[in-house]
Amino acid sequence: MPRSLLNRSVLALAVTSALPAQAQTLALAEQGFTATRLTSTENLELTGAVHTTGPGMTGVNLSGGNLQGNLINQSSIQVIGPDTVAMRLAGDGNAPLQLDRFINQGTLDASGEGATGLLIDGVAFHQDNQIINNGTIRATQTAIAIVDASVNVATDDPVWGPDRDRQPLTLINTGSLFATGNAIDASATDRQVNVTLNDQSSVRGNLKGLSNIQVLGDVRVDGSLIEVNKPGLFGAKGWLSVGSGFLERTGNLQLQSAHTTLDGNLAINQGSSLSLTLSSTTRPDTPILDVSETAAFGANSQISLTATGSDFSAQGSRYILLRADQLSIANNTLDVVSSSALLSVDSYSFDEHSIQATVTGKGQDAIDQMLLRQGATSNTRAALNAFTSDRVLATLEASNPLLQAFANSDERELAQLASQLPPEINGGATQAAMTSQRLNSEAANRRSAQLREQDSQPSGLWIQGLYNDAAQSRRDSIQGYNAYSRGIAIGADTRINEQLTAGLTYSYITTTLNGSNRNASEVDSQAFTLYGGFTQDNYFVDASLTYGLNSNQSKRDIAGSRAKADYDSDLLGLNLTAGYTYRITPHVLVEPRLAARYSLVTLDSYREKGSAAALKVDDQRYEAIELGAGLRAASRHAVGSGTLEPHARLMAYHDFAADQARTTSSFALGSSTFASHGAAVARDSYEAGIGVDYHLGAASLGLDYDYYGKSGFDANLLSATLRYQF
């Protein structure tokens, strides 16, 4: 292709025009829109949504007309059925549809045998960059079909001159084109069609009947056929150009099909790259990219190879990366590299027609050593081992975000991705379940203390609101979490006789857990507590039994995908506190205390959904057996018409069970099991609390602050309690 023509074409392709501010708006109804010879004196914007079903249906059908501006689609148009068309822009008899350009900012979706997303058949364009897609065009057969179009742009271009019949049609894509058959099919028109694929363009399907394709930035194409074979002014086939020296832009074209045929010429310009995908369907004796004409590589250009995961044995395999009728490599130097930590390029060579390389897929031992170099935990290594052993990546489509992330990762990125594979093992779900036990037992202890007072009424009702925030820091290489709880508890109790009291409490608490890697859980806890107290002289014993039901909703973000799960858990808690009341004065008391606490949390097994890395997690069981000691102090003061009672407590506990979090999991798409272990449990914990109650007649109001802490863990609880005694 002559250099002056190439530069001129590239410049035209690279420009995306700004939209004028003024526009008419046309709101589409669900059944679609059809118009013949529609007119508009400014830009026309389509809004709303179309959803229609039936053979041969068309979502938006414009025939003829004169639109003196751009036609801009902001709507979502979906049609379902054989031979359907999401949007048809066509002429009416011999009268074409006149418009400046068509711009898609929304969605065109046509599904069914022979379905087409956008059909251009009899359109006269009057501005440059005639078709711009910034949205999504999806169809079963063809995303964009160009049958008949004319370009009438005033120009003094010395190449095209006044001959407007020869002006090329320009299509610029920054969005997504998806089709089972053809992403773009311009084979039915004699007019040259030039396409620019801008950064982040995603194309699935063949590209047929085009003149030139320009790739700027990172572009993904998943198709087995690319045609730039429409003869230009000088009768030669066109070019697929990656990057542009004229625009000083580089490009990276990622071909995701196992094998692709390019009918035309290929130019990988200076500093740009061609990415090829190796998978179990790649045949070593067939070129991954077969170029019918010339393949030219500029200075500092490269070929990058990507593996789809465990698709290779650890034995080296030699592949034909590219074959062309003529191969041109600047300075006779070309780099062939691996963009994936799962793949090694052992050697490569080229001759006048082909480029070949010997590659090795890394085995389990090599992957494990790589993770060790990056400081990965045993949980991460075990999860990735199972992930690769089960060949999960090999089951995914090339466009899957999980596959893309793993296939294109270096060592550091692979270690980061692998850290997202294991289940959450930070113990947050267990702590959320235990929050209700601590709340109810402490509320019961406070109420029992009040009932021990000589002037307390024998029965009462109370309600308590609470807010709790907790933070677990990183421990033993296990990431921590933040937890925020809100809830309410209601209770009723009575004095059975001078020595014995009994009561019942119900609580409802909602906890939000935020972990590492944007993992999160919501836990709704309901608990019932039966409590009582026994007093003999100055000695007392308080006891409570709690049973809780918890509903858990979890989500884990894994390389652009999200795994979700719903599961239940149960809590059984027993608390026993014994002490002696020392009355230092008639209004001041101190209570030394001994306490025992038992907690059992069981989590049901569950299965995640929504990600190729979703897990099946076995049920879990955790115990805590704690003994503690401390004291409580309280006093009473007449204030106004009532009594003010400040109080404080301090307790220390030792956990004799120290049950470490652990679970066994497997991937939903696999069968290999792996174990994950949490951090070692800190055995010693501390609790401190201060509060004040104000009694006025039969009613009282209490405000309390409690702190719970152990190594690497802190929790703060605020509560307000309203009581009525009778």
MINUDO-970257 format. One record per residue (C-alpha): residue in one letter; chain; x negated, y, z negated. Coordinates in steps of 0.02 Angstrom, whole numbers, plus 50000, padded with zeros to 5 digits. Layout:
> a,A,X,Y,Z
...
***
This chain:
> m,A,50000,50000,50000
> p,A,49923,50171,50047
> r,A,49858,50263,49895
> s,A,49948,50427,49930
> l,A,50114,50337,49949
> l,A,50087,50238,49790
> n,A,50048,50394,49688
> r,A,50199,50487,49758
> s,A,50315,50340,49721
> v,A,50247,50317,49546
> l,A,50276,50499,49505
> a,A,50456,50488,49562
> l,A,50483,50328,49463
> a,A,50412,50396,49301
> v,A,50529,50544,49278
> t,A,50686,50526,49172
> s,A,50798,50678,49197
> a,A,50874,50774,49053
> l,A,51064,50776,49048
> p,A,51157,50941,49066
> a,A,51256,50984,48911
> q,A,51427,51010,48992
> a,A,51532,50859,49035
> q,A,51710,50800,49056
> t,A,51762,50651,48949
> l,A,51869,50506,49006
> a,A,51928,50391,48865
> l,A,51949,50213,48927
> a,A,52092,50101,48871
> e,A,52068,49918,48826
> q,A,52144,49855,48989
> g,A,52017,49952,49094
> f,A,52022,50094,49220
> t,A,52046,50104,49409
> a,A,52040,50262,49514
> t,A,52033,50302,49700
> r,A,51948,50462,49760
> l,A,51924,50531,49584
> t,A,51852,50708,49577
> s,A,51753,50802,49446
> t,A,51661,50969,49449
> e,A,51536,50922,49313
> n,A,51465,50771,49224
> l,A,51594,50637,49187
> e,A,51573,50536,49026
> l,A,51662,50371,48999
> t,A,51701,50333,48816
> g,A,51805,50204,48723
> a,A,51808,50016,48747
> v,A,51872,49896,48879
> h,A,51908,49713,48847
> t,A,51999,49618,48982
> t,A,52011,49436,49035
> g,A,52057,49349,49196
> p,A,51986,49289,49363
> g,A,51920,49428,49473
> m,A,51955,49565,49345
> t,A,51860,49730,49350
> g,A,51836,49834,49193
> v,A,51807,50003,49278
> n,A,51838,50019,49465
> l,A,51799,50184,49553
> s,A,51830,50188,49741
> g,A,51777,50342,49839
> g,A,51790,50515,49764
> n,A,51676,50662,49732
> l,A,51593,50679,49562
> q,A,51488,50838,49564
> g,A,51374,50781,49425
> n,A,51317,50625,49335
> l,A,51429,50478,49293
> i,A,51382,50433,49114
> n,A,51444,50275,49030
> q,A,51450,50288,48840
> s,A,51580,50151,48823
> s,A,51580,49964,48792
> i,A,51654,49869,48939
> q,A,51680,49682,48926
> v,A,51765,49570,49054
> i,A,51783,49382,49044
> g,A,51824,49265,49187
> p,A,51756,49199,49352
> d,A,51703,49329,49483
> t,A,51731,49473,49361
> v,A,51643,49642,49371
> a,A,51615,49755,49220
> m,A,51594,49913,49327
> r,A,51617,49933,49514
> l,A,51561,50093,49600
> a,A,51612,50084,49782
> g,A,51672,50178,49934
> d,A,51850,50192,49995
> g,A,51851,50139,50175
> n,A,51720,50245,50261
> a,A,51717,50372,50120
> p,A,51579,50337,49994
> l,A,51587,50379,49810
> q,A,51488,50541,49792
> l,A,51392,50574,49631
> d,A,51223,50638,49572
> r,A,51169,50484,49474
> f,A,51238,50345,49364
> i,A,51176,50336,49184
> n,A,51220,50192,49067
> q,A,51207,50229,48882
> g,A,51331,50096,48828
> t,A,51365,49913,48866
> l,A,51422,49827,49025
> d,A,51460,49643,48994
> a,A,51534,49520,49119
> s,A,51542,49335,49079
> g,A,51603,49193,49189
> e,A,51547,49105,49346
> g,A,51496,49233,49477
> a,A,51515,49380,49356
> t,A,51425,49546,49390
> g,A,51385,49684,49266
> l,A,51363,49835,49382
> l,A,51408,49829,49568
> i,A,51349,49970,49683
> d,A,51438,49956,49852
> g,A,51461,50118,49948
> v,A,51388,50255,49838
> a,A,51304,50415,49899
> f,A,51182,50483,49770
> h,A,51131,50667,49774
> q,A,50993,50676,49642
> d,A,50831,50584,49608
> n,A,50818,50437,49486
> q,A,50987,50378,49545
> i,A,51021,50235,49420
> i,A,50963,50249,49239
> n,A,50997,50114,49110
> n,A,50965,50157,48928
> g,A,51093,50034,48861
> t,A,51133,49852,48895
> i,A,51195,49772,49056
> r,A,51234,49587,49038
> a,A,51314,49464,49158
> t,A,51321,49279,49195
> q,A,51272,49293,49379
> t,A,51197,49467,49413
> a,A,51170,49613,49295
> i,A,51149,49745,49433
> a,A,51199,49708,49613
> i,A,51157,49840,49745
> v,A,51249,49807,49909
> d,A,51262,49977,49993
> a,A,51195,50146,49937
> s,A,51132,50305,50018
> v,A,51017,50438,49947
> n,A,51042,50619,50000
> v,A,50914,50719,49903
> a,A,50844,50878,49978
> t,A,50655,50859,49985
> d,A,50503,50927,50070
> d,A,50408,50766,50035
> p,A,50283,50746,50179
> v,A,50308,50557,50176
> w,A,50498,50551,50185
> g,A,50524,50718,50269
> p,A,50701,50759,50325
> d,A,50743,50576,50360
> r,A,50859,50544,50214
> d,A,50909,50374,50279
> r,A,50738,50313,50229
> q,A,50737,50386,50053
> p,A,50720,50246,49925
> l,A,50844,50213,49787
> t,A,50764,50230,49615
> l,A,50818,50129,49462
> i,A,50743,50169,49292
> n,A,50767,50047,49147
> t,A,50729,50081,48965
> g,A,50864,49965,48898
> s,A,50909,49783,48923
> l,A,50958,49684,49078
> f,A,51017,49507,49043
> a,A,51081,49380,49169
> t,A,51077,49193,49194
> g,A,51046,49222,49379
> n,A,50979,49391,49434
> a,A,50942,49541,49325
> i,A,50934,49651,49483
> d,A,50986,49594,49657
> a,A,50959,49719,49798
> s,A,50937,49589,49935
> a,A,51101,49639,50020
> t,A,51044,49816,50061
> d,A,50914,49870,50189
> r,A,50869,50023,50086
> q,A,50709,50019,49987
> v,A,50740,50002,49800
> n,A,50605,50054,49677
> v,A,50617,50005,49494
> t,A,50529,50076,49342
> l,A,50528,49970,49184
> n,A,50487,50086,49041
> d,A,50420,50045,48868
> q,A,50526,49918,48770
> s,A,50622,49864,48925
> s,A,50688,49688,48910
> v,A,50736,49593,49068
> r,A,50806,49416,49079
> g,A,50840,49349,49252
> n,A,50764,49362,49425
> l,A,50721,49526,49512
> k,A,50768,49510,49697
> g,A,50759,49617,49853
> l,A,50656,49758,49779
> s,A,50522,49868,49859
> n,A,50411,49915,49711
> i,A,50413,49889,49523
> q,A,50318,50002,49403
> v,A,50286,49943,49223
> l,A,50246,50076,49093
> g,A,50219,50023,48912
> d,A,50269,49854,48838
> v,A,50394,49764,48949
> r,A,50465,49587,48936
> v,A,50525,49494,49090
> d,A,50598,49319,49079
> g,A,50629,49262,49257
> s,A,50561,49133,49378
> l,A,50565,49247,49532
> i,A,50511,49427,49562
> e,A,50529,49498,49737
> v,A,50445,49659,49795
> n,A,50455,49597,49973
> k,A,50557,49731,50059
> p,A,50442,49805,50193
> g,A,50392,49987,50169
> l,A,50355,50123,50295
> f,A,50205,50027,50361
> g,A,50286,49856,50361
> a,A,50190,49788,50211
> k,A,50266,49708,50058
> g,A,50278,49810,49899
> w,A,50187,49808,49733
> l,A,50221,49757,49555
> s,A,50110,49885,49467
> v,A,50071,49873,49282
> g,A,50011,50040,49214
> s,A,49972,50195,49317
> g,A,49807,50283,49340
> f,A,49897,50429,49422
> l,A,50006,50454,49267
> e,A,49866,50402,49149
> r,A,49983,50271,49074
> t,A,49944,50091,49031
> g,A,50063,49946,49032
> n,A,50083,49770,48967
> l,A,50194,49651,49065
> q,A,50247,49499,48964
> l,A,50307,49358,49076
> q,A,50405,49239,48966
> s,A,50452,49105,49091
> a,A,50346,48947,49100
> h,A,50313,48983,49285
> t,A,50349,49139,49389
> t,A,50336,49171,49576
> l,A,50296,49347,49636
> d,A,50338,49379,49818
> g,A,50232,49532,49851
> n,A,50075,49614,49780
> l,A,50017,49630,49600
> a,A,49914,49773,49525
> i,A,49856,49768,49344
> n,A,49787,49944,49334
> q,A,49645,50007,49225
> g,A,49667,49969,49040
> s,A,49829,49872,49068
> s,A,49867,49690,49036
> l,A,49967,49540,49095
> s,A,50036,49426,48957
> l,A,50075,49246,49001
> t,A,50169,49122,48892
> l,A,50111,48943,48867
> s,A,50238,48816,48808
> s,A,50272,48630,48816
> t,A,50358,48659,48985
> t,A,50204,48741,49063
> r,A,50128,48624,49193
> p,A,49937,48631,49200
> d,A,49932,48597,49388
> t,A,50055,48738,49433
> p,A,50009,48924,49423
> i,A,50097,49015,49283
> l,A,50105,49165,49401
> d,A,50102,49129,49588
> v,A,50072,49287,49693
> s,A,50110,49276,49879
> e,A,49998,49423,49928
> t,A,49858,49516,49838
> a,A,49825,49518,49650
> a,A,49713,49663,49598
> f,A,49643,49689,49423
> g,A,49572,49860,49377
> a,A,49430,49901,49259
> n,A,49456,49848,49077
> s,A,49614,49753,49121
> q,A,49650,49584,49043
> i,A,49759,49431,49038
> s,A,49831,49391,48868
> l,A,49894,49216,48826
> t,A,50032,49179,48701
> a,A,50081,49011,48629
> t,A,50258,48968,48578
> g,A,50198,48876,48423
> s,A,50159,48693,48399
> d,A,50179,48655,48585
> f,A,49998,48602,48607
> s,A,49892,48462,48541
> a,A,49725,48507,48465
> q,A,49644,48445,48627
> g,A,49594,48578,48755
> s,A,49703,48593,48911
> r,A,49655,48685,49071
> y,A,49789,48793,49152
> i,A,49801,48889,49316
> l,A,49847,49060,49250
> l,A,49865,49148,49419
> r,A,49850,49106,49602
> a,A,49856,49234,49744
> d,A,49825,49242,49930
> q,A,49686,49365,49888
> l,A,49612,49403,49717
> s,A,49523,49568,49680
> i,A,49439,49599,49511
> a,A,49354,49766,49474
> n,A,49168,49746,49434
> n,A,49197,49559,49444
> t,A,49241,49566,49258
> l,A,49404,49509,49179
> d,A,49449,49469,48999
> v,A,49562,49322,48959
> v,A,49611,49327,48775
> s,A,49736,49250,48655
> s,A,49863,49365,48574
> s,A,49918,49226,48458
> a,A,49834,49160,48303
> l,A,49906,48990,48351
> l,A,49804,48980,48512
> s,A,49619,48986,48559
> v,A,49547,49022,48732
> d,A,49396,48907,48746
> s,A,49338,48961,48920
> y,A,49400,49039,49082
> s,A,49343,49063,49261
> f,A,49403,49139,49425
> d,A,49369,49125,49611
> e,A,49436,49215,49764
> h,A,49611,49144,49742
> s,A,49642,49091,49561
> i,A,49609,49119,49376
> q,A,49598,48968,49261
> a,A,49575,48946,49074
> t,A,49550,48807,48947
> v,A,49654,48833,48790
> t,A,49677,48743,48626
> g,A,49828,48747,48512
> k,A,49770,48758,48332
> g,A,49807,48608,48222
> q,A,49867,48604,48042
> d,A,49692,48608,47966
> a,A,49641,48759,48069
> i,A,49801,48852,48026
> d,A,49778,48813,47841
> q,A,49599,48878,47843
> m,A,49657,49034,47932
> l,A,49788,49068,47797
> l,A,49659,49039,47661
> r,A,49548,49172,47739
> q,A,49694,49293,47728
> g,A,49726,49252,47545
> a,A,49891,49163,47574
> t,A,49971,49075,47425
> s,A,50000,48888,47412
> n,A,50187,48920,47437
> t,A,50152,49010,47601
> r,A,50035,48875,47664
> a,A,50157,48736,47620
> a,A,50301,48824,47707
> l,A,50203,48859,47867
> n,A,50140,48679,47867
> a,A,50319,48615,47867
> f,A,50371,48747,47993
> t,A,50238,48695,48120
> s,A,50254,48508,48083
> d,A,50440,48516,48123
> r,A,50402,48610,48286
> v,A,50535,48738,48245
> l,A,50463,48867,48365
> a,A,50467,48741,48508
> t,A,50658,48734,48496
> l,A,50683,48921,48519
> e,A,50717,49024,48675
> a,A,50577,49136,48735
> s,A,50675,49292,48686
> n,A,50702,49237,48506
> p,A,50629,49372,48390
> l,A,50558,49241,48272
> l,A,50465,49157,48415
> q,A,50405,49324,48481
> a,A,50336,49374,48311
> f,A,50241,49212,48279
> a,A,50181,49191,48458
> n,A,50105,49366,48466
> s,A,50031,49376,48291
> d,A,49848,49385,48245
> e,A,49779,49304,48087
> r,A,49832,49444,47970
> e,A,50004,49457,48048
> l,A,50027,49268,48045
> a,A,49990,49265,47858
> q,A,50116,49404,47830
> l,A,50248,49314,47933
> a,A,50214,49149,47845
> s,A,50240,49234,47676
> q,A,50422,49263,47729
> l,A,50456,49077,47755
> p,A,50466,49007,47576
> p,A,50624,49030,47473
> e,A,50632,49168,47343
> i,A,50548,49094,47191
> n,A,50528,49247,47079
> g,A,50656,49190,46949
> g,A,50773,49336,46979
> a,A,50930,49229,46998
> t,A,50892,49143,46833
> q,A,50867,49307,46741
> a,A,51029,49375,46814
> a,A,51121,49225,46742
> m,A,51040,49248,46571
> t,A,51086,49432,46561
> s,A,51264,49389,46509
> q,A,51200,49277,46370
> r,A,51092,49415,46296
> l,A,51233,49541,46313
> n,A,51366,49435,46232
> s,A,51258,49365,46092
> e,A,51196,49537,46039
> a,A,51371,49610,46047
> a,A,51433,49466,45940
> n,A,51292,49491,45814
> r,A,51334,49675,45796
> r,A,51517,49636,45769
> s,A,51474,49503,45640
> a,A,51367,49629,45548
> q,A,51513,49749,45540
> l,A,51629,49615,45475
> r,A,51507,49580,45334
> e,A,51534,49755,45270
> q,A,51652,49758,45121
> d,A,51768,49889,45192
> s,A,51786,49817,45367
> q,A,51959,49772,45427
> p,A,51987,49585,45448
> s,A,52024,49588,45636
> g,A,51976,49691,45788
> l,A,51974,49715,45976
> w,A,51829,49791,46070
> i,A,51773,49833,46245
> q,A,51596,49867,46303
> g,A,51521,49941,46462
> l,A,51339,49914,46506
> y,A,51201,49956,46626
> n,A,51040,49856,46634
> d,A,50885,49878,46741
> a,A,50744,49753,46744
> a,A,50578,49741,46835
> q,A,50465,49590,46858
> s,A,50292,49634,46922
> r,A,50180,49525,47030
> r,A,50117,49377,46930
> d,A,50009,49228,46982
> s,A,50017,49291,47163
> i,A,50208,49282,47157
> q,A,50294,49444,47205
> g,A,50413,49516,47077
> y,A,50583,49599,47091
> n,A,50693,49739,47027
> a,A,50865,49701,46956
> y,A,51009,49818,46920
> s,A,51161,49756,46822
> r,A,51327,49837,46783
> g,A,51467,49758,46688
> i,A,51601,49754,46557
> a,A,51639,49642,46408
> i,A,51796,49627,46303
> g,A,51814,49535,46140
> a,A,51929,49496,45995
> d,A,51886,49428,45823
> t,A,51958,49399,45651
> r,A,51903,49359,45475
> i,A,51966,49184,45434
> n,A,51921,49197,45250
> e,A,51797,49291,45141
> q,A,51653,49190,45212
> l,A,51698,49146,45390
> t,A,51735,49251,45545
> a,A,51768,49198,45725
> g,A,51787,49285,45894
> l,A,51796,49264,46082
> t,A,51715,49370,46218
> y,A,51736,49381,46407
> s,A,51611,49474,46516
> y,A,51596,49516,46701
> i,A,51427,49577,46765
> t,A,51367,49618,46941
> t,A,51180,49612,46973
> t,A,51083,49672,47125
> l,A,50911,49594,47149
> n,A,50782,49673,47265
> g,A,50631,49562,47300
> s,A,50483,49565,47417
> n,A,50496,49569,47608
> r,A,50664,49660,47591
> n,A,50741,49503,47515
> a,A,50894,49537,47409
> s,A,51031,49449,47312
> e,A,51198,49493,47236
> v,A,51251,49396,47081
> d,A,51426,49406,47008
> s,A,51428,49332,46832
> q,A,51576,49286,46724
> a,A,51545,49220,46549
> f,A,51646,49165,46399
> t,A,51569,49171,46225
> l,A,51637,49093,46067
> y,A,51554,49172,45915
> g,A,51567,49165,45728
> g,A,51483,49213,45565
> f,A,51463,49135,45394
> t,A,51419,49233,45236
> q,A,51369,49168,45064
> d,A,51317,49303,44941
> n,A,51180,49399,45034
> y,A,51142,49257,45155
> f,A,51221,49250,45327
> v,A,51221,49143,45483
> d,A,51283,49206,45653
> a,A,51310,49087,45798
> s,A,51374,49101,45977
> l,A,51404,48981,46121
> t,A,51409,49051,46299
> y,A,51463,48970,46461
> g,A,51439,49069,46621
> l,A,51487,49049,46803
> n,A,51385,49143,46933
> s,A,51417,49174,47118
> n,A,51258,49211,47216
> q,A,51239,49290,47387
> s,A,51061,49298,47453
> k,A,50978,49365,47609
> r,A,50799,49351,47671
> d,A,50724,49450,47815
> i,A,50611,49341,47921
> a,A,50525,49419,48073
> g,A,50675,49518,48132
> s,A,50803,49385,48087
> r,A,50905,49370,47927
> a,A,50943,49210,47832
> k,A,51096,49216,47718
> a,A,51164,49095,47589
> d,A,51306,49081,47463
> y,A,51288,48967,47312
> d,A,51343,48950,47131
> s,A,51251,48931,46968
> d,A,51300,48891,46788
> l,A,51237,48950,46620
> l,A,51250,48865,46451
> g,A,51182,48965,46305
> l,A,51173,48936,46118
> n,A,51117,49069,45992
> l,A,51089,49049,45806
> t,A,51033,49189,45689
> a,A,51007,49173,45500
> g,A,50955,49309,45379
> y,A,50966,49392,45210
> t,A,51038,49563,45172
> y,A,50935,49676,45058
> r,A,51032,49829,45001
> i,A,50897,49956,44963
> t,A,51030,50083,44916
> p,A,51220,50074,44927
> h,A,51205,50153,45100
> v,A,51044,50075,45169
> l,A,51010,49892,45208
> v,A,50873,49786,45285
> e,A,50900,49611,45355
> p,A,50752,49495,45389
> r,A,50805,49369,45522
> l,A,50759,49203,45599
> a,A,50835,49158,45767
> a,A,50845,49012,45886
> r,A,50903,49026,46066
> y,A,50934,48893,46198
> s,A,50974,48928,46381
> l,A,51008,48809,46524
> v,A,51033,48875,46701
> t,A,51076,48759,46846
> l,A,51077,48822,47026
> d,A,51172,48725,47160
> s,A,51088,48670,47320
> y,A,51122,48781,47470
> r,A,51094,48799,47656
> e,A,51049,48964,47737
> k,A,51119,49025,47902
> g,A,51076,49161,48027
> s,A,50892,49127,48064
> a,A,50790,48992,48150
> a,A,50687,48991,47989
> a,A,50840,48960,47879
> l,A,50811,48839,47736
> k,A,50898,48696,47648
> v,A,50858,48717,47464
> d,A,50884,48581,47333
> d,A,50971,48613,47168
> q,A,50869,48684,47024
> r,A,50870,48674,46835
> y,A,50786,48790,46709
> e,A,50778,48784,46519
> a,A,50721,48906,46385
> i,A,50699,48852,46203
> e,A,50655,49003,46098
> l,A,50622,49033,45914
> g,A,50607,49208,45846
> a,A,50592,49317,45693
> g,A,50622,49499,45654
> l,A,50728,49619,45555
> r,A,50873,49738,45566
> a,A,50898,49899,45471
> a,A,51058,50002,45454
> s,A,51127,50146,45353
> r,A,51293,50236,45326
> h,A,51327,50422,45315
> a,A,51487,50521,45295
> v,A,51503,50640,45442
> g,A,51659,50745,45462
> s,A,51813,50638,45439
> g,A,51721,50478,45481
> t,A,51566,50375,45450
> l,A,51405,50373,45553
> e,A,51306,50210,45554
> p,A,51135,50214,45640
> h,A,51047,50047,45658
> a,A,50887,49974,45731
> r,A,50818,49800,45759
> l,A,50655,49718,45811
> m,A,50632,49535,45860
> a,A,50492,49427,45930
> y,A,50521,49260,46018
> h,A,50416,49115,46077
> d,A,50477,49002,46218
> f,A,50430,48821,46187
> a,A,50498,48760,46355
> a,A,50416,48890,46469
> d,A,50506,48812,46616
> q,A,50419,48867,46775
> a,A,50524,48905,46929
> r,A,50505,48770,47062
> t,A,50607,48707,47207
> t,A,50602,48586,47353
> s,A,50656,48648,47524
> s,A,50659,48602,47708
> f,A,50697,48702,47864
> a,A,50873,48687,47932
> l,A,50800,48646,48103
> g,A,50677,48521,48032
> s,A,50657,48381,47907
> s,A,50488,48403,47821
> t,A,50508,48451,47638
> f,A,50391,48567,47544
> a,A,50380,48624,47364
> s,A,50373,48804,47304
> h,A,50315,48854,47130
> g,A,50348,49014,47035
> a,A,50232,49104,46916
> a,A,50187,49031,46748
> v,A,50313,49086,46618
> a,A,50256,49209,46485
> r,A,50301,49120,46322
> d,A,50305,49271,46206
> s,A,50440,49405,46219
> y,A,50495,49554,46118
> e,A,50661,49640,46089
> a,A,50695,49809,46010
> g,A,50854,49907,45994
> i,A,50923,50066,45921
> g,A,51102,50126,45912
> v,A,51234,50220,45819
> d,A,51416,50186,45777
> y,A,51543,50315,45726
> h,A,51697,50255,45631
> l,A,51853,50360,45623
> g,A,51999,50273,45544
> a,A,52031,50108,45631
> a,A,51932,50158,45786
> s,A,51746,50164,45814
> l,A,51628,50211,45956
> g,A,51454,50138,45975
> l,A,51307,50184,46086
> d,A,51157,50069,46099
> y,A,50990,50053,46188
> d,A,50898,49887,46193
> y,A,50728,49844,46266
> y,A,50673,49669,46316
> g,A,50496,49638,46370
> k,A,50361,49510,46400
> s,A,50203,49503,46504
> g,A,50243,49582,46673
> f,A,50429,49600,46635
> d,A,50531,49745,46565
> a,A,50718,49767,46545
> n,A,50818,49914,46479
> l,A,50999,49897,46425
> l,A,51118,50040,46390
> s,A,51290,50002,46319
> a,A,51441,50092,46251
> t,A,51569,50003,46142
> l,A,51743,50054,46089
> r,A,51821,49956,45945
> y,A,51989,49953,45861
> q,A,52008,49863,45695
> f,A,52169,49809,45612
***
